[in-house]
Amino acid sequence: MDADALTDARRPEWARLDELSRRRSLNGDEVDELIVRYRAASADLAELKTSVGDSPQGAYLSTILVKARLRLTGASDNVIAQVGRFFSSQLPAALYRLRWTTLAVAVVFLLIVVVSAVWVVSDPERLATLGGADMLKDYADDKFTDYYTENPAAVFAGMVWTNNAWIALQCVLFGISGIWPLYAVMQNAMGLGVSAAVMAAHGRLDIMVLYILPHGLLEITCILVACAAGLQLFWAWAAPGRRNRSVALAEETRSLATVAIGLVFALALAGFIEGFVTGWALPWPVKIGVGALALAIFLVYMLVVGRRAYRRGETGDLVEYESGTPQLVAG
């Protein structure tokens, strides 16, 4: 068999196969055509290999068949494309799905803070159980504010970032228990409420608010989002709906793991603000403005960018090539 003659005879068919392999999207008829042409070209390559062995014509056809095979079976994107999709679609969509759960958790958190603060500060005996009068006065006058400046800014920022990131990861990873996120909400809210009670009893509640707001706006929001993600994971297990329980749990775990990873970056920003802004000698309007801007960016990303990604069909889960073909559900 003449390899050149076969190449000349089949060149239009091979070119069509190459064209179909390069297209970003194919309709049903084009997919069928791609399969037919792939099989025909494979037969041509087998004939070339049998007749003439290795040849330039065979190498050329092999290149076309490799692209066609990848087009049929799918191929993962490169790392840059995956990172871009993560931050532009998967993460904001996953955050957007948590908006109402986060709001409910935030309301409960604030309620616990207020109730615990009022409960403690309204009774001197309860306040006294927290420590001696001198110790509480020292905490209100010095210890609370010294906490933000007693370590180098970079060390302090790294310390609070890793601590808060670990708390957020725990809330998501252990969320399936249904208990851990609630415990985290209760613990953080009561701790903040008790601190507020001590500061209020010594007339320094305003100082506490000024020191909490710059970093706390974003930091507390991230922790609440993590708690909401954990509770949603628990709900996927407890009430999977029409999905199989294992399928629902797998889908939500992948999606909410996306949230956990994203919160690590958001908490890095909060840690930077706590280390380099909260304790620094800057005007308080500037400090609070920085914190408010950071929170605004996060909320726009979560609610505006997230809504757009969600409407495109994103959920935060992996694409089908990465996660495997989903189980079909009747109805």
C-alpha positions in Angstrom: 0.0 0.0 0.0 1.2 3.5 -0.9 1.2 5.7 2.3 1.2 8.9 0.2 -1.8 7.7 -1.8 -3.7 6.8 1.3 -2.9 10.1 2.9 -4.0 12.0 -0.2 -7.3 10.0 -0.3 -8.1 10.4 3.4 -6.8 13.9 4.0 -10.2 15.6 3.9 -11.6 13.1 6.4 -8.6 13.5 8.7 -8.9 17.3 8.5 -12.6 17.1 9.4 -11.7 14.9 12.4 -9.0 17.4 13.5 -11.6 20.3 13.1 -14.1 18.5 15.3 -11.5 17.7 17.9 -10.6 21.4 18.2 -14.1 22.8 18.7 -15.1 24.0 22.1 -18.6 22.6 21.9 -20.3 20.0 19.8 -24.0 19.2 19.2 -25.4 15.7 19.1 -24.8 15.1 15.3 -21.2 16.4 15.5 -20.4 14.1 18.4 -21.8 11.1 16.4 -19.7 12.3 13.4 -16.6 12.6 15.6 -17.0 9.0 16.8 -17.4 7.7 13.3 -14.5 9.6 11.9 -12.3 8.6 14.9 -13.0 4.9 14.2 -12.3 5.3 10.5 -9.0 7.1 11.2 -8.0 4.5 13.7 -8.5 1.9 11.0 -6.4 4.0 8.6 -3.6 4.2 11.2 -3.7 0.4 11.7 -3.4 -0.1 8.0 -0.5 2.3 7.8 1.3 0.6 10.7 0.8 -2.8 9.1 1.9 -1.9 5.6 4.8 0.6 6.1 5.5 0.6 9.9 6.6 4.0 11.3 6.1 6.8 8.8 5.5 10.6 8.8 2.0 9.9 7.6 1.3 7.6 10.6 2.8 10.1 13.0 0.6 12.9 11.6 -2.5 10.8 11.9 -1.6 9.7 15.4 -1.4 13.3 16.5 -4.9 13.9 15.2 -6.2 10.7 16.9 -4.8 11.7 20.2 -6.6 15.0 20.2 -9.8 13.3 19.1 -9.5 10.7 21.9 -9.1 13.5 24.5 -12.1 15.3 23.0 -14.2 12.1 23.4 -13.0 11.0 26.9 -12.4 14.4 28.4 -9.2 15.9 29.8 -8.6 18.0 32.9 -7.7 21.6 32.5 -4.2 22.9 33.2 -3.5 24.2 36.7 -3.9 27.8 35.7 -7.4 27.2 34.3 -8.4 25.1 37.4 -7.3 27.9 39.7 -9.1 30.5 37.7 -12.3 28.4 37.7 -12.0 27.8 41.4 -11.9 31.5 42.3 -14.2 32.8 39.6 -16.9 30.1 39.8 -16.6 27.2 42.2 -15.8 29.1 45.4 -18.2 32.0 45.0 -21.1 29.7 44.0 -20.4 27.5 47.1 -20.4 30.6 49.3 -23.6 31.9 47.7 -25.4 28.6 48.6 -24.6 29.3 52.2 -26.1 32.8 52.4 -29.3 32.0 54.3 -27.7 29.5 56.6 -24.9 32.0 57.4 -27.5 34.7 58.1 -29.3 32.4 60.6 -26.1 31.5 62.3 -25.1 35.2 62.5 -28.4 36.1 64.2 -28.0 33.3 66.7 -24.4 34.3 67.3 -25.3 38.0 68.0 -28.2 36.9 70.2 -25.8 34.8 72.4 -23.3 37.6 72.6 -25.8 40.1 73.8 -27.6 37.8 76.2 -24.4 36.5 77.8 -23.0 40.0 78.1 -26.1 41.4 79.8 -26.5 38.3 82.0 -23.0 38.6 83.4 -22.8 42.4 83.7 -26.2 42.7 85.4 -25.1 40.8 88.5 -21.8 41.8 90.3 -21.7 38.3 91.9 -21.7 36.7 88.5 -19.0 39.1 87.3 -16.9 38.3 90.4 -16.9 34.6 89.5 -14.7 35.5 86.5 -11.8 36.6 88.7 -10.7 39.1 91.4 -11.5 42.8 91.0 -7.9 43.7 90.4 -7.4 41.0 87.8 -10.6 42.1 85.9 -9.6 45.8 86.1 -6.1 44.9 84.7 -7.8 43.0 81.9 -10.0 45.9 81.0 -7.4 48.6 81.3 -4.4 46.8 79.8 -4.5 43.1 78.9 -7.2 43.4 76.3 -5.5 46.0 74.3 -1.9 44.7 74.9 -2.9 41.4 73.3 -2.8 43.1 69.9 0.7 44.6 70.4 2.7 42.2 72.6 4.0 40.3 69.7 5.7 41.4 66.4 3.0 42.2 63.9 4.0 39.5 61.4 4.2 36.8 64.1 0.9 37.9 65.6 -0.8 37.9 62.1 0.5 34.4 61.4 -0.6 33.2 64.8 -4.2 34.4 64.6 -4.5 33.3 60.9 -3.4 29.7 61.6 -5.6 29.5 64.7 -8.7 30.9 62.9 -8.1 28.8 59.8 -7.9 25.7 62.0 -11.2 26.6 63.7 -12.9 27.1 60.3 -11.6 23.8 58.9 -12.8 22.0 62.0 -16.3 23.5 61.6 -16.5 22.2 58.1 -14.8 18.9 58.5 -16.6 18.0 61.7 -19.8 19.5 60.6 -21.3 16.2 59.8 -21.7 15.6 63.5 -24.2 18.5 63.7 -22.7 19.4 67.1 -19.3 20.8 66.4 -20.5 23.9 64.4 -23.0 24.7 67.2 -20.3 24.3 69.8 -18.0 26.7 67.9 -20.8 29.3 67.6 -21.6 29.0 71.3 -18.0 29.1 72.5 -17.0 32.1 70.4 -20.2 34.0 71.1 -20.1 33.4 74.9 -16.4 34.3 75.0 -17.0 37.6 73.2 -20.1 38.3 75.4 -18.1 37.7 78.6 -15.3 40.0 77.4 -17.9 42.6 76.6 -19.3 42.3 80.1 -16.0 42.8 81.7 -15.1 45.8 79.5 -18.6 47.3 80.0 -18.4 46.9 83.8 -15.2 49.0 83.7 -16.5 51.6 81.3 -14.3 50.5 78.4 -16.8 48.8 76.1 -16.1 51.5 73.4 -12.4 50.5 73.5 -13.4 46.9 72.9 -15.6 47.7 70.0 -12.9 49.8 68.4 -10.3 47.0 68.7 -12.7 44.3 67.5 -14.2 45.9 64.5 -11.2 46.4 62.2 -10.4 42.7 61.9 -13.5 41.1 63.5 -15.9 42.1 60.8 -14.3 39.8 58.3 -12.9 37.3 60.8 -16.2 36.6 62.6 -18.0 36.4 59.3 -15.6 33.8 58.0 -16.1 31.7 61.2 -19.9 32.0 60.8 -19.7 30.9 57.2 -17.6 27.9 58.2 -20.2 27.0 60.9 -23.0 27.3 58.2 -21.0 25.0 55.9 -20.7 22.4 58.6 -24.4 22.5 59.4 -25.2 22.2 55.7 -23.0 19.2 55.5 -24.9 17.7 58.4 -28.2 18.4 56.8 -27.1 16.7 53.5 -26.6 13.6 55.6 -29.7 13.9 57.7 -32.1 14.9 55.0 -30.6 14.1 51.5 -34.0 14.6 49.8 -34.3 12.7 46.5 -30.6 12.0 46.3 -29.0 8.8 47.7 -27.6 9.7 51.2 -24.0 8.8 50.1 -24.3 10.8 46.9 -25.7 13.8 48.7 -22.9 13.6 51.3 -20.2 13.3 48.7 -21.5 16.2 46.7 -21.8 18.5 49.7 -18.4 17.4 51.1 -16.7 18.3 47.8 -18.5 21.6 47.5 -18.0 22.6 51.2 -14.4 21.6 51.1 -14.2 24.3 48.5 -15.5 26.8 51.1 -13.0 25.6 53.7 -10.1 26.2 51.3 -11.5 29.6 50.3 -11.9 30.7 54.0 -8.2 30.0 54.6 -7.4 32.9 52.2 -10.1 35.2 53.6 -8.8 34.6 57.1 -5.3 35.3 55.9 -6.6 38.8 55.1 -8.3 39.1 58.4 -5.1 38.0 60.2 -3.1 40.6 58.2 -5.5 43.3 59.3 -5.4 42.1 63.0 -1.6 42.1 63.0 -0.8 45.2 61.0 -3.9 47.5 61.4 -5.8 46.8 64.7 -2.9 47.4 67.0 -1.1 50.1 65.0 -1.3 53.8 65.8 -3.7 54.7 63.0 -6.8 56.9 63.3 -9.8 54.7 64.3 -11.9 55.7 61.2 -9.1 54.4 59.0 -8.8 51.1 60.9 -12.6 50.5 60.9 -12.7 51.6 57.3 -10.1 49.0 56.3 -12.2 46.3 58.2 -15.4 47.5 56.6 -13.8 47.4 53.1 -12.5 43.9 53.6 -15.9 42.7 54.7 -17.6 44.5 51.8 -15.2 42.8 49.3 -16.0 39.4 50.8 -19.8 40.0 50.7 -19.7 41.2 47.1 -17.7 38.2 46.2 -20.1 35.9 48.1 -23.4 37.4 47.0 -22.8 39.1 43.7 -20.1 37.0 42.1 -21.5 33.9 43.7 -25.0 34.6 42.4 -23.7 34.9 38.9 -21.8 31.7 39.2 -24.7 29.9 40.7 -27.0 31.0 37.9 -24.5 29.5 35.4 -25.1 26.1 37.1 -22.1 26.1 39.5 -22.5 24.6 42.9 -18.9 24.5 44.1 -18.6 20.8 43.3 -15.9 19.5 41.0 -16.6 19.2 37.3 -17.8 15.8 36.1 -14.3 14.8 34.7 -12.8 15.4 38.2 -15.5 13.9 40.3 -16.8 11.1 38.1 -20.1 10.6 36.4 -22.9 11.3 38.9 -25.6 8.8 39.8 -28.8 9.5 37.8 -32.0 10.1 39.8 -35.4 9.2 38.4 -37.9 11.9 37.9 
